[in-house]
Amino acid sequence: MQQKTPLSVVIIALNTAGQIEACLKSAAFADEIVVVDSGSRDDTLEIALKYGARVLHQDWLGFGRQKQFAVEQAGHDWVLCLDADERVSDPLRASIVEALQAPRFHAYRMPRCNRFMGRWLRHGEGYPDRSLRLFDRRVAHWSEDAVHEKVLAPSPVGSLRGDLLHQSQESLAAYLEKQNRYTNLQAEELCRRGKQASLGRLVTSPLLRFVKFYFLRLGFLDGVPGLAHISIGCFNSFVKYAKLHELNKKGKS
């Protein structure tokens, strides 16, 4: 039997039966897999148990706090955090195993490759989309952000080879619905922090974002999916600040 890597893979899940099996297969090299579920009504739990995962329930806390809860349940201090629609590629697995043999850093980033509208994005915002997912939980942890959470780790941070594959199966309509929810959460968080939405920010934020990712980061090479991905991101920037402006006005009324 192949020796397992002393590592805990932690996954948060909710109704991910159509996606989580491939994620679990790609994480089989780890000594432990922990799935924290927030109330699935499909076969998510049965699939996770089939692949030997330790399954726990936790009511939804928001992305950052939910992921941190999952990290705290792990049996190993080194953790790899995955979403149910992500897969560890063979090159990334080899890079993780090598790095953990003699860690030089307390945390590691990895390139994340996103599949959007049937195409793997290799430019623009879609790649390399470097994500910090492998870390020693004794010195790093997830932020408490309700959305667009991040791992807070001391510098320097190492880099791994090989892609984390984001194989989302959602439709464009479902993706847009999710982005609408995310911009609500972002605007609410900015408002709580006392931020104001100026006319200049409404105009320049999406414009500069488009120039950066479509032209400077060569997003145009990803064809129509690349253009759609970047355009939606730019629209999100506008909508986030428009919603913040609305919240600012309500707060003054």
N, C-alpha and C positions, 0 to 999 in steps of 0.2 A: 504493500500500500504506500502511495506517495505521501511523504511527510507534509503535514500542513504547516503553513506559515503562522507564527505566533501573532495573530492579528484578529481583531474583531471587526467585521463588516456590519455596519448599522444602517437600517433602511426604515424610513417612515412610510406608511402605506394607508390607503383608503380606497377600496374598490378598484384594485389594480390587477385583477385576475388575468386580464389580457396582456399584461406587460411584465409582471414580476418574475415569471418562470425563467425567462432569458437572463434577467438580472441575477437571480440566484445561481444559475448555472455558471455564470461568469465569475461569481464570487466563491466558487467551491474550493479554491486554493487556500482560503482563510481557515484558521482553526475554529472560528465561531462566526455565526451569522445571527444577528439580533434583528427581528422585525417588530417595530412598534406600530400597532394598528389603532386607528381612532374610530373604529366602528364599521368595518366593511360588512356589506350585505351580500357580497358575491363569494367566489371561491378563493379569495386571497389567502385566508388563514389556512385552508386545507393544502394549498399549493406550497406555502411557506413551510408547513410541518413536513410535507412530503420530502423536501430538500434538507431536512434536518435543522431548520432554523429554530431558535428560541423565540416564541411569539409572546408578546406582551400587549396589553391594552392600555391606552392613555387617551382620555378625551382631548380634543384638539386645543392646543395652547397657543397657536400661531407658529409660523415656520421656524423661527429661531429657537424658541423655547421648546418646541416639540423635538427638534433635532438634538438639542442639548440634553433633554431628558433621555433620549435614546442612547446618547454617548455615555451617560452616567450609568446605564444598565449593563454596559459591556464588561466582559470578563477580563479583557486585556487593556492595558493602558494605551497601546497603539491602536487607533481606530481608522477605518476607511468609511466615509459617509457616502452613501449612494441614494439616488432616487430610484423608484421602481422602474422607470423607463430608461435607465442607464445601464450600460454594459461595460465591463472591463475588457478591453482588447487584449490579445495575447502579448503584444509588445509592452503594454502598460503593466500587465501582470508580472512579466519578467523584471521590469524595472522596479516595481514595488518590492518583490522578493529580494532583489539585489540590495536595494536601499536599506531594508530592515535587517540585513545581516550585520551591518555596522553603521547605524545611523549617524550622519554628519550634521543633521539639522533636527529641530524639534517638529518641523512641519514641512510638507511638500505640496507644490502645485503640480498640476498636470494639464495638458491641453485637452479641451473638450470640443468634440466635433458634433455639430447639431445637424440633424436631418429635418428638412423643412420643405413642405410641398413636394415630397418625393425625391429630394436631392440632398446629398451631403454638402453642406456649405463649407468652402475652403478659404473664404476670404471675408472681408467686412467684419460685422459684429459676430458672425457665426463661427469664426475660427481665427486664432486658436482658442479664444474664450477661456483663458487659463483660470483654473478653479483649484482652490486650496481645499483638499478633501482628506488628505492623509496626515494625521498629526498625533502627537503624544498628548493625551487629554490632561496630563498633569501640569502642562504648561500652556495649553491652548484650549479654546472653547468657542462655541457658537455665540454670536451676538443675540440679543433678545428682540431683534427686529421682526415685526409681524410678516414682512415680505422683503425680498432681496436681502436676506440674512447673509452673514459672512462669518468666517472663522477668524477670531482674533488671536494672533500668534506673535511671539517675539521674532524680531529679525535677527539674522537673515533666514530666508525661507528657501529650501531646495527646490529643484525642478526635476520632474520625471520625464522619461521618454515614453512614447506610446499614447494613444488617444483614449480618453473616456468617451464612449459613444452614447450620444443622447438620441435614442430611437423613439421619438414621440409618435404615437399613432393617432393623435387627435386631429380632427378636421380643422380647416381654416376658420370656420365659424366658431368652433369650440376654443380655438386659440385666441380669437378676438374677444370672446366672452371672458376668458381668464385674464387677458390684459386689462379689460375694463375693471375687473375686481382688484387687480394689482394697483392700478392707478388710484382707485379709491383709497386703498390702504396707504399708499405713498403720500397722497395729499393730506390725509388725516394725520399721519405722523409728522409731516412738515408743519402743519398747523399747530400741533401740540408743542412743537419746538419753537413756536413763535415766528416762523418764516413768513415772508410776504411775497406775493406773486406780482412782479412788475411787468409792464408792457414789454420792456426790453428782454426780459427772461422768456416771456411767451414767444417772442419772435426769434431770438438768437439761439435758444437751446435746440430746437429741432433743426434749424438751418445749419448750424455748426456740426451737429451730429451727422447730418446727411453728407456734408462735404468730407468729414473725417472718414466715415465708414464706406461710402460708395466710391469716392475717388481716391483718397489717400491710402485706404486699406484695400483697394481694388475689389470692392463688392460687386462691381459691374461684371466681373468675370464669372459670377455665379448665376447669371441669366435672370430670368423672371423670378425664381424663388429668392435670389439674393436681393433683387430690387424690392420685392414685397416685404421681405424680412426687415430690411433697413427702413423702408417707408413706414411700416407699422411701429417700429421703434421710435422714429422721429415723431409720429403722431402721438405716441404715448407720452413723449416729453411735453408736447403742447397740452395734451389733455390733463396731465398731472398738474401743471401750473394753472390751467383754467379752473380745475376743480379746487385748487388751493385758493385761487382768487375768490371763488364763490364762498368758500368757508370763511375767508377773511372778511367778506362783506356781511355774512351772517353774524359773525362775532361782533361786528360793530353796530349791528341793528338792534 
